[in-house]
């Protein structure tokens, strides 16, 4: 009988440690200390941005790709961890593991802006909910104060996915939207 009580106590302690550890991790979520954290990451960039676009996997706050395109045709690309799924949140990324920028030429800029304007003039309304999907990539964009978002994996909003594909092609940062198994 003593060994059964001992095993039950050990299991209960292990469960408590797991719950407390997980809760503590999530409570500290926006206070992650990382050598690569740039407190200004995407705050100042978002102020000059014509568009902000992000693609991120469901089920984790990691592996987020975030892009800004500024009025001077600079495409800035980041890979990092986001605070949550709301692209309007500033800063959107709480830490970055990689960042690069590229000056777009006039033709590249026009191609991107044509797609953005098509998206703006479309009558698409997002019908997705992140909570309803697992193991997929979501795309979110801000343009003229409006958020456009969709499930990229299912190509729910073809124009937005086409824009993301174009941004990925132009990005100076290698983007890996791996398939989920």
Helices and strands as residue ranges (DSSP letters): H 2-27, G 29-31, H 43-48, E 49-57, E 64-70, E 74-82, E 93-103, H 106-121, G 130-132, E 137-143, E 146-151, H 158-170
